[in-house]
Amino acid sequence: MISLRKLKVWVPFWLGVLVLVVFAMPHYRQGEASIAGRTAEDFSMQMNGKPAKLSDYRGKVVVLNFWASWCPPCVAETASLNALQTRIEQRGGLVLGVNVDEDPAAYQKFLVEHGVLFPTWRDPSVQGTSSKIALEYGTSVYPETYVIDRRGKIARKIIGEQQWDSPEMRRYFDALLAEK
């Protein structure tokens, strides 16, 4: 028979392990419910040398990705973001990168070296590693991504590196793009 003393030791231990497992699971990190349904903060930018705003993309599903060239997880997910852009662009979707490099040359070099296919813009307000726009969104780590539906509402916030061309993500975007 299990002694009361052993129970007092092992029950808290296993509860602690369970809590750690739940918080470490990818689905826990892949959707911050507290911001789902909020209207995405609009901001101005330059796209292809012309003024633009995030709200110009209303009617499209926008994958707003904050990234930096010095960020290893950002580098790691670039190829799958390219694949996502290719997959969703003909169906009314768009990956939109907001770069937080202070150095414009590092940003340009990254675009060329990694063959970035999705539209991206370097936030000129960056000082150090802080971007005014990223901070307005509540971004604290890179990469951080906000999936915005066709109505301009945040559907999901994803913290950290993601495999954007995984079967799970393909199903998610297929369903989101099917919504009108």
Buried (B, 14 or more C-beta within 10 A) or exposed (E): EEEEEEEEEEEEEEEEEEEEEEEEEEEEBBBBEEBBEEEBBEBEBEBEEEEBEBEEBBEBBBBBBBBBBBBEBBBEBBBBBBBBBEBBBEEBBBBBBBBBBBEEEBBBEBBEEBEBBBBBBBBEEBEEBEBEBBEEBEBEEBBBBBBBBBEBBBBBBBBBBBBBBBEEBBEBBEEBBEEE
